[in-house]
Amino acid sequence: MKKNVHPQVHKNAVVKCACGNTFTTISTQQSITVDICSACHPYFTGQQKFVDTEGRIEKFQKKFELSKQKKAELEAKKQAKKAKVQPKAESVKAPTLKELLEETQNQEQTNQ
């Protein structure tokens, strides 16, 4: 082995878990902090537990709620647009030029 190339190995490195469990191991770091260990992991304990260290679950739920609100707003806009379009379709059509000419001819014939 080359000298001064490899990191220093600590034989009594302390591992601290978020649940409060601590144990020692061999590592290149003197102290290690972890979120989940064998004392709190669902695989070993048989209990499901959500670990949310950075508010990820709440952040996702907020985004999900916002998307629901936006979809509802879009549906409301679509319904309002449809409501506006329907009365225009039901309105009376303006007579064409041909119809106006025929009407005036009919009026002239009745006047004579």
SULMORA-V468140 format. One record per residue. N is the residue number from 1. PSI is psi in whole degrees, 0 to 359 (none if undefined). Layout:
[[N;PSI] [N;PSI]]
This chain:
[[1;145] [2;149] [3;146] [4;26] [5;321] [6;148] [7;161] [8;135] [9;127] [10;121] [11;343] [12;54] [13;133] [14;128] [15;123] [16;129] [17;159] [18;336] [19;350] [20;351] [21;140] [22;148] [23;168] [24;152] [25;181] [26;130] [27;168] [28;346] [29;148] [30;328] [31;136] [32;136] [33;127] [34;159] [35;323] [36;137] [37;184] [38;341] [39;338] [40;358] [41;135] [42;329] [43;321] [44;328] [45;335] [46;5] [47;136] [48;134] [49;134] [50;126] [51;113] [52;85] [53;335] [54;19] [55;29] [56;321] [57;313] [58;323] [59;317] [60;317] [61;321] [62;316] [63;319] [64;317] [65;319] [66;320] [67;323] [68;317] [69;317] [70;320] [71;319] [72;320] [73;318] [74;319] [75;320] [76;319] [77;319] [78;318] [79;318] [80;321] [81;318] [82;321] [83;324] [84;324] [85;322] [86;314] [87;326] [88;322] [89;330] [90;348] [91;161] [92;134] [93;144] [94;142] [95;148] [96;169] [97;320] [98;317] [99;320] [100;318] [101;316] [102;321] [103;316] [104;323] [105;319] [106;321] [107;320] [108;320] [109;324] [110;331] [111;335] [112;none]]
